[in-house]
Amino acid sequence: MAVGSTAAQATPVQDGAARLAQLRAQFRQGKQALLQAFREARPTAAAATRLVRDLCRHVDQALVGLWKQADLPAGAALVAVGGYGRGELYPYSDVDVLVLLPDETESGLQDDAARKAGIEGFITACWDIGLEIGSSVRSVQDCLDEAARDVTVQTALLESRLLCGSRRLYQRFRKAFDARLDARAFLRAKTLEMRQRHQKYEDTPYSLEPNCKESPGGLRDLQVIMWVAKAAGLGRTWSALAARGLMTPFELKQVQRNEALLRLIRARLHVVAGRREDRLVFDLQTAVAESFGYQPTKARRASEALMHRYYWAAKAVAQLNLILMLNIEERILGSQHTPMRAIDEQFLDRDGLLEVASDDLYERDRHAILRTFLVYQQTPGIKGLSARTLRALYNARGLMDAEFRRDPVNRATFMQILQQPLGQTHVLRLMNQTSVLGRYLWVFRRIVGRMQHDLFHVYTVDQHILMVLRNVRRFFIPEHAHEYPFCSQLASQFDRPYVLYVAALFHDVAKGRGGDHSDLGAIEVRRFCRDHGVPKEDARLIEFLVQHHLTMSRVAQKEDLSDPEVVAGFARLVQTERRLTALYLLTVADIRGTSPKVWNGWKGKLLEDLYRLTLRALGGAQPNLAAEIETRKQEALQMLALYSMLPGVQEPLWQTLELSYFARHEAADIAWHARALWRHVDAGYAVVKARPSAAGDGLQVVVYAPDQDDLFARICGYFDSAGFNILDARIHTTRTGYALDTFQVITTNLDLHHRDLISLVESQLLQALSRDGPLPEPSRGRLSRRVKSFPVQPRVSLRPDERAQRWLLTVSASDRSGLLYSIARVLAKYRINVQLAKITTLGERVEDTFLIDGPALQQSKVQLAMESDLLDALAD
């Protein structure tokens, strides 16, 4: 009986395993119940606050249970740190804990191996039950040493909270930590850290895929305020800061409201993603929006409604962060008593910051609101607004009503700001950050935080507009002349730059309303010019620029600039040199302000070519194709002579070329082709030559080969497989049946020197053209997340040109690897000749135009079949 009874009893190991399994089940069931209740609850701030607090308490219980059954050193303590120590825990956040150890003499435990085994067993048990913990094991002295070396550790320990274990040890740690904490050094370190973080996230709360925790205007900006306030002993809650005069009641309400919204978005994002994810990436925006109850409408997507709400909250947080950090800095550094220099009766200079003379200035004189920015712009040495001024502006938003906007004095002040010799970029950005710009220009307020789902722009509409304004402004600043010398040269001769600033401010202001935003924007800017007393001549130019801000880009990138009628038609539109110059400058600034990926040297060359051709047409020069071709030939001959080419060597090649070749190629290209090909005119084999592009980006590649139906497709296939993007293709067939095709290509392969890259292209492309057999299958590159989330509906348009001799094929689709090759394969299948290809990449959308001909195009059924095949190729 005794033996049987002993066998029936569970061993300590079995008891521990059973308790661990029970804790695991309790923890997982409890967490799932909390998450399920949150999913089913209305998406309110209270629900999110309740969730993060309940999750924290639930984890507290699990950790305390594990601690009690672990074999840990006597006198040790378990401490929650970081966000968990603050009492907030999101569904998939890490659980940061500190195992605080006593000195060995205090614990009485001399066996270091046993102590280590006990701690490892506790941490392993945490992971076993499903707790993703971030753990550290330190003594009090270790904590102090680490905090002194690393401000991140110092910040985590600042928010420590005792879970269980020795209260005496924890209190000793807190006393020593608080005594060592230097509020001034901590403020400096956190301020620098915040600036670095903001730079990492593009220095804007308006990123299209913002991190709701780390981006400017995210939760971290609010946490920084509280960390610095705690370090300085100014309070541990928002209400405590308000009680000490660091926040107004209105600011307290705004902080609490926007923090609650960001907390709700982050909690919903975790639940929807099913993992720790703080970025509002395109893949998740719609699902998160739908969890809020947003539904798509004809006017906007559900995700746009959510993001618009997020951006407004992030903007408010960014403003409040600036105000409160400046306030706290003044308290810590004692700079609120710094002597000030009077600028005028309304404003003071507080150590380089613009300070209002009295807190009620704007209530007494609403004109002073816009004057703030004019004084900021006009006063040397002023580098920002003081906390007091920012606070006064924040609380004065309600004063900027319709009457304020109609006030002639305010309108005159705003025009003064635009017409100042410098400072427009900084002032208008500051006006937008403080919400004054949107309050004064009500039409601008409608596009603040509005997303653009066109795979072209990477900024919200308001940020894009201010980026374009910055680009225009830089054309007029000598220090930036090296960036775009031709634009700077034109700008230096352009009087009244404010015309371009107003056009930039309004060019996209009607986005998101439905209808043509260019036409609607022209109506808005016409009203602005009338209300602000803009002279009629300038007003007409501004309206023209807004209405046609996309035209020059379209003509340059999609139409054949060698066709005199194209240039003549554009010249008739612009009418004057002043209009042409203004439109050119705005167009360059606009394209550069959409995305860092969109602008390249080839686009710049096309725009400059169109500018120069149109300028000549406006000068009264009548199109004379024969004279133009003769001029190009003479220029090419001069270039050949510089290379010591014998007279007449070009004639065998030139005699095989049609006039269209000379019309479509510049003199430098004509000379290069003659130098490269004069020995191979009737060779019967393919010749490939490459050189660095004159446009400054990538390579220029010429292919001379006996013509065949799939030649264009094979060339595109090589460039696709080799990782090149084709920017432009000029296709010509000689009288003797040779193809003379010139390509502008770029690559992301920066490992090779351009000489090695040229040799590689020449040899590999020649090999690709020598292969027989069917065309290889196009590569299937991965679509980007943006393309997956916001796909472009593939479109194909086929119509005869104005002379009904050739056809214009236009395709648009989401960009992907192998797309152009897929199009070329379809054209080769139907034996279509490509004479000109305009390849336009707009972010992650392509709009390509081809000038084509071929017998198949004369048959309606074949046309329809080809268009259907093209749509299939675009959709793959």
Residue pairs with C-beta under 8 A, 6 or more apart in sequence:
10 18
16 69
19 69
20 69
20 125
20 128
20 129
23 62
23 65
23 66
23 129
24 128
24 129
24 130
26 62
27 58
27 62
27 129
27 130
27 131
28 129
28 130
30 58
31 55
31 58
31 130
34 51
34 54
34 55
34 58
35 51
35 91
35 271
38 47
38 48
38 51
38 91
38 267
38 271
39 271
39 291
41 47
43 264
43 268
43 291
43 292
43 293
44 264
45 257
45 260
45 261
45 263
45 264
46 260
47 264
48 260
48 263
48 264
48 266
48 267
48 268
49 260
49 263
51 91
51 267
52 88
52 89
52 90
52 263
52 267
53 87
53 88
55 89
55 90
55 91
56 84
56 87
56 88
56 89
59 84
59 89
59 95
59 131
60 80
60 163
62 129
62 131
63 78
63 95
63 97
63 126
63 131
63 163
63 164
64 78
64 163
64 164
66 122
66 125
66 126
66 129
67 78
67 122
67 163
67 164
67 165
68 164
69 125
70 118
70 121
70 122
70 125
71 114
71 117
71 118
71 121
72 99
72 118
72 119
72 122
72 165
73 101
73 102
73 107
73 109
73 115
73 118
73 119
74 102
74 107
74 108
74 109
75 102
75 106
75 107
75 165
75 166
75 169
76 99
76 100
76 101
76 102
76 107
76 165
76 166
76 169
77 99
77 100
77 162
77 163
77 164
77 165
77 166
77 167
77 169
77 170
77 173
78 97
78 98
78 99
78 100
78 162
78 163
78 164
78 165
79 85
79 97
79 98
79 99
79 100
79 160
79 161
79 162
79 163
79 170
79 173
80 95
80 96
80 97
80 98
80 160
80 161
80 162
80 163
81 96
81 97
81 98
81 136
81 156
81 157
81 159
81 160
81 161
82 94
82 96
82 134
82 155
82 156
82 159
83 89
83 90
83 93
83 96
83 159
84 93
84 94
84 95
84 96
84 97
84 161
85 96
85 156
85 159
85 160
85 161
86 159
86 161
87 161
88 263
89 95
90 266
90 267
90 270
90 276
91 267
91 270
91 271
92 132
92 270
92 273
92 274
92 275
92 276
92 277
93 270
93 276
94 132
94 133
94 134
94 276
95 126
95 131
95 132
95 133
95 134
96 133
96 134
96 135
96 156
97 133
97 134
97 135
97 136
97 163
98 135
98 136
98 137
98 138
98 143
98 157
98 160
99 119
99 122
99 135
99 136
99 137
99 138
100 138
100 139
100 140
100 143
100 165
100 166
100 169
100 170
100 173
101 107
101 115
101 137
101 138
101 139
102 139
102 166
102 169
103 139
104 110
104 112
106 169
107 115
109 115
119 137
123 133
123 135
126 133
126 135
127 133
138 146
140 169
140 172
140 173
140 176
143 153
143 157
143 173
143 177
144 176
144 177
144 180
146 153
147 153
147 154
147 157
147 177
147 180
148 154
148 180
151 186
151 189
151 190
151 193
154 181
154 186
154 189
155 190
155 227
157 177
158 177
158 181
158 227
158 230
158 231
159 227
159 230
160 170
160 173
160 174
160 177
162 170
181 231
183 228
183 231
183 232
183 233
183 332
184 332
184 333
186 227
186 228
186 231
186 232
187 228
187 231
187 232
187 328
187 329
187 332
187 333
190 224
190 227
190 228
191 325
191 329
194 220
194 221
194 224
197 214
197 220
198 216
200 214
201 207
201 210
201 211
201 214
201 215
201 216
203 216
204 215
204 216
204 459
204 463
205 215
205 216
205 217
205 218
205 311
205 314
205 315
205 317
205 318
206 311
206 314
206 315
206 449
206 459
206 460
206 462
206 463
207 215
208 282
208 451
208 458
208 459
208 460
209 279
209 280
209 281
209 282
210 217
210 218
210 279
210 280
210 310
210 314
211 218
211 278
211 279
211 280
212 218
212 219
212 262
212 265
212 266
212 269
212 278
212 279
212 280
212 310
212 314
213 219
213 220
213 266
213 278
214 220
214 278
215 314
216 314
216 318
217 313
217 314
217 315
217 316
217 317
217 318
217 321
218 262
218 314
218 317
219 259
219 262
219 263
219 266
221 317
221 318
221 321
222 255
222 259
222 262
222 317
222 320
222 321
224 321
224 325
225 320
225 321
225 324
225 325
225 328
226 236
226 238
228 325
228 328
228 332
229 235
229 236
229 240
229 241
229 246
229 328
230 236
232 328
232 331
232 332
234 240
234 241
234 244
234 246
234 328
234 331
235 241
235 243
235 244
235 246
238 247
238 252
238 255
238 256
239 252
241 247
241 252
241 324
242 248
242 249
242 251
242 252
246 324
246 327
246 328
246 331
247 255
247 324
247 327
248 391
248 395
250 394
250 395
251 320
251 323
251 324
251 391
251 394
251 395
254 316
254 320
255 317
255 320
258 313
258 316
258 317
258 320
259 317
261 309
261 310
261 313
262 310
262 313
262 314
262 317
265 280
265 288
265 306
265 310
266 278
268 288
268 291
268 292
269 277
269 278
269 280
269 284
269 288
270 276
270 277
271 291
272 284
272 287
272 288
272 291
273 284
277 284
280 288
280 307
280 310
281 785
282 303
282 785
282 786
282 788
282 789
282 790
283 785
283 788
283 789
285 303
285 306
285 307
285 789
286 301
286 302
286 303
286 789
288 303
288 306
289 301
289 302
289 303
289 305
289 306
289 307
290 302
292 306
294 302
294 303
294 305
294 306
295 302
296 302
298 514
299 512
299 514
300 512
301 453
303 451
304 450
304 451
304 453
307 449
307 451
308 449
308 450
308 451
310 449
311 448
311 449
311 460
312 448
312 449
315 433
315 435
315 448
315 449
318 433
319 390
319 394
319 433
319 434
319 435
320 394
322 387
322 390
322 433
323 387
323 390
323 391
323 394
324 387
326 386
326 387
326 390
327 387
327 391
329 335
329 387
330 336
330 387
335 351
338 350
338 351
340 348
340 349
340 350
340 351
340 355
341 348
341 349
342 348
342 349
342 357
343 349
343 354
343 375
343 379
344 375
345 357
346 356
346 357
346 361
346 365
346 368
346 371
346 375
347 354
347 355
347 356
347 357
347 372
347 375
348 354
348 355
348 356
348 357
349 355
349 379
349 381
349 382
350 386
352 381
352 382
352 383
352 384
353 382
353 383
353 384
353 385
353 386
353 389
354 372
354 375
354 376
354 379
354 382
354 384
354 385
354 386
354 389
355 386
355 388
355 389
356 362
356 368
356 372
356 386
356 388
356 389
356 392
358 364
359 388
359 391
359 392
361 368
361 392
362 368
362 369
362 392
362 393
362 396
362 399
363 396
363 399
366 396
366 399
366 400
366 404
366 407
366 410
367 407
367 409
367 410
367 413
369 393
369 396
369 399
369 400
369 404
369 410
369 436
370 410
370 413
370 414
370 417
370 436
370 440
371 413
372 385
372 389
372 393
373 417
373 427
373 430
373 431
373 436
374 413
374 416
374 417
374 420
375 382
376 382
376 385
376 423
376 427
376 430
377 417
377 420
377 422
377 423
377 424
377 426
377 427
378 420
378 423
385 393
385 430
385 434
390 434
393 434
393 435
393 436
394 434
394 435
397 435
397 439
400 436
400 439
400 440
404 410
404 439
404 440
405 440
405 441
405 442
406 531
410 440
411 531
411 532
411 533
412 533
414 440
414 532
415 498
415 532
415 533
415 534
417 424
417 427
417 428
418 424
418 498
418 501
418 502
419 498
422 477
424 469
424 473
424 501
425 466
425 469
425 470
425 473
428 437
428 466
428 469
428 505
429 466
431 437
431 440
432 438
432 448
432 462
432 466
437 444
438 444
438 445
438 448
438 462
439 445
441 505
441 528
443 506
443 509
443 510
443 524
443 528
444 462
444 465
444 505
444 509
446 509
446 512
447 460
447 461
447 462
447 465
447 508
447 509
447 511
447 512
448 460
448 461
448 462
449 460
449 462
450 460
450 461
450 462
450 511
450 512
451 460
451 461
452 459
452 460
452 461
452 464
452 511
453 790
454 790
454 842
454 843
454 845
455 786
455 787
455 790
455 792
455 814
455 815
455 842
455 843
455 844
455 845
456 594
456 595
456 598
456 842
456 843
456 844
456 845
457 464
457 594
457 595
457 843
458 594
458 595
458 596
458 597
458 843
459 467
459 593
459 594
459 595
461 508
461 509
461 511
461 512
464 508
464 593
464 594
465 504
465 505
465 507
465 508
465 509
467 593
468 504
468 507
468 508
468 586
468 589
468 590
468 592
468 593
469 501
469 504
469 505
469 589
470 593
471 588
471 589
471 590
471 592
471 593
472 497
472 500
472 501
472 504
472 585
472 586
472 589
473 497
473 501
474 480
474 483
475 484
475 487
475 488
475 490
475 491
475 585
475 589
476 488
476 491
476 492
476 494
476 497
478 488
480 488
481 488
481 489
484 588
484 604
486 608
487 584
487 585
487 588
490 581
490 584
490 585
491 497
491 585
493 581
494 500
494 578
494 581
494 582
494 585
496 538
499 538
499 541
499 542
499 545
499 582
500 545
500 582
500 585
500 586
502 525
502 528
502 529
502 534
502 542
503 525
503 541
503 542
503 545
503 546
503 549
503 582
503 586
504 586
504 589
504 590
506 521
506 524
506 525
506 528
506 542
506 546
507 518
507 521
507 545
507 546
507 549
507 586
507 590
508 517
508 521
509 517
509 521
509 524
509 525
510 517
510 518
510 520
510 521
510 523
510 524
511 517
513 520
518 546
518 547
518 548
518 549
518 550
519 547
521 546
521 547
522 543
522 546
522 547
524 546
525 542
525 543
525 546
526 539
526 543
528 534
529 538
529 539
529 542
529 543
530 539
534 542
541 578
541 579
541 582
544 579
544 583
545 579
545 582
545 583
545 586
548 573
548 583
549 583
549 586
549 587
549 590
551 570
551 573
551 583
552 570
552 583
552 584
552 587
552 607
552 610
553 587
553 590
553 591
553 607
555 561
555 566
555 570
555 610
556 603
556 606
556 607
556 609
556 610
557 603
557 606
557 838
557 840
558 810
558 838
558 840
558 847
558 849
559 566
559 838
559 849
560 566
560 664
560 836
560 838
560 851
561 567
561 606
561 609
561 610
561 613
562 660
562 663
562 664
563 663
564 623
564 625
565 623
565 802
567 610
567 613
567 614
567 617
567 623
568 617
568 623
570 610
570 614
571 614
571 617
571 618
574 580
574 583
574 614
574 618
575 618
576 618
577 615
577 618
580 611
580 614
580 615
580 618
581 611
584 607
584 611
587 607
588 604
588 607
591 598
591 599
591 603
592 598
592 599
594 842
594 843
595 843
597 843
598 841
598 842
598 843
600 695
600 697
600 727
600 746
601 693
601 695
601 696
601 697
601 698
602 693
602 695
602 697
602 698
602 727
602 728
602 744
602 746
603 727
604 695
604 696
605 694
605 695
617 623
625 659
625 663
628 663
629 659
629 662
629 663
631 667
632 662
632 665
632 666
632 667
632 670
633 654
633 662
633 667
633 670
635 667
635 671
636 650
636 667
636 668
636 670
636 671
636 674
637 650
637 671
639 667
639 668
639 671
640 649
640 650
640 671
640 674
640 675
643 671
643 675
645 674
645 675
645 678
649 674
649 678
650 674
650 678
652 678
652 681
652 682
653 673
653 674
653 677
653 678
653 681
654 674
655 735
656 681
656 734
656 735
656 736
656 738
657 732
657 734
657 735
657 740
658 732
658 734
658 735
660 732
660 835
661 732
661 740
662 670
664 730
664 732
664 836
665 673
665 730
665 742
668 694
669 700
669 742
672 689
672 691
672 700
672 702
673 702
673 704
673 740
673 742
676 687
676 689
676 702
676 704
677 687
677 689
677 702
677 704
677 740
680 687
680 704
681 736
682 736
684 706
685 705
685 706
686 703
686 704
686 705
686 706
686 766
686 769
686 770
687 703
687 704
687 705
687 766
688 701
688 702
688 703
688 704
688 761
688 762
688 765
688 766
688 769
689 701
689 702
689 762
690 699
690 700
690 701
690 702
690 757
690 758
690 761
690 762
691 699
691 700
691 758
692 698
692 699
692 700
692 754
692 758
693 699
693 700
693 744
694 700
695 744
697 727
697 746
698 724
698 727
698 744
698 745
698 746
698 747
699 744
699 745
699 746
699 747
699 754
699 757
699 758
699 761
700 742
700 743
700 744
700 745
701 742
701 743
701 745
701 761
701 765
702 740
702 741
702 742
702 743
703 711
703 715
703 739
703 740
703 741
703 742
703 743
703 765
703 769
704 738
704 739
704 740
704 741
705 711
705 738
705 739
705 769
706 737
706 738
706 739
707 733
707 737
707 738
707 739
708 739
709 828
709 831
710 775
710 825
710 828
711 739
711 741
711 769
712 729
712 731
712 739
712 741
712 824
712 827
712 828
712 834
713 775
713 821
713 824
713 825
713 827
713 828
714 768
714 769
714 771
714 775
715 741
715 743
715 765
715 768
715 769
715 824
716 726
716 820
716 821
716 823
716 824
717 768
717 775
717 776
717 778
717 821
717 824
717 825
718 764
718 765
718 768
718 769
719 725
719 726
719 743
719 745
719 820
719 821
720 778
720 779
720 817
720 818
720 820
720 821
721 776
721 779
722 747
722 761
722 764
723 747
723 748
723 749
724 745
724 746
724 747
724 761
725 745
725 746
725 747
725 839
725 841
726 743
726 744
726 745
726 820
726 837
726 839
727 744
727 745
727 746
727 839
727 841
728 743
728 744
728 837
728 838
728 839
729 741
729 742
729 743
729 744
729 834
729 836
729 837
729 839
730 741
730 742
730 743
730 836
730 837
731 739
731 741
731 833
731 834
731 835
731 836
731 837
732 739
732 740
732 741
732 835
733 739
733 740
733 833
734 740
747 757
749 757
752 760
775 825
775 828
778 818
778 821
778 822
778 825
779 817
779 818
779 821
780 817
780 818
780 876
781 816
781 817
781 818
782 816
782 817
783 814
783 816
784 844
786 844
787 814
787 815
787 816
787 844
791 814
792 812
792 813
792 814
792 845
794 811
794 812
794 813
794 814
794 871
794 874
794 875
795 810
795 811
795 812
795 813
796 809
796 810
796 811
796 867
796 870
796 871
796 874
797 808
797 809
797 810
797 811
798 807
798 808
798 809
798 810
798 857
798 863
798 866
798 867
799 807
799 808
800 806
800 807
800 808
801 807
801 808
801 851
805 853
806 835
806 851
806 852
806 853
807 851
807 852
807 853
807 857
808 849
808 850
808 851
808 852
809 849
809 850
809 851
809 852
810 847
810 848
810 849
810 850
811 823
811 846
811 847
811 848
811 850
811 870
811 874
812 845
812 846
812 847
812 848
813 819
813 845
813 846
813 874
813 875
814 844
814 845
814 846
815 841
815 843
815 844
815 845
815 846
819 846
819 874
820 839
820 848
822 873
822 874
822 876
823 848
823 850
823 870
823 873
823 874
824 834
825 873
826 866
826 869
826 870
826 873
827 834
827 850
827 852
827 866
829 866
829 869
830 854
830 856
830 862
830 865
830 866
830 869
831 854
831 855
831 856
832 852
832 853
832 854
832 856
832 857
832 866
833 852
833 853
833 854
834 850
834 851
834 852
835 851
835 852
835 853
836 850
836 851
837 848
837 849
837 850
837 851
838 848
838 849
838 850
839 846
839 848
840 846
840 847
840 848
840 849
856 862
856 863
856 866
857 863
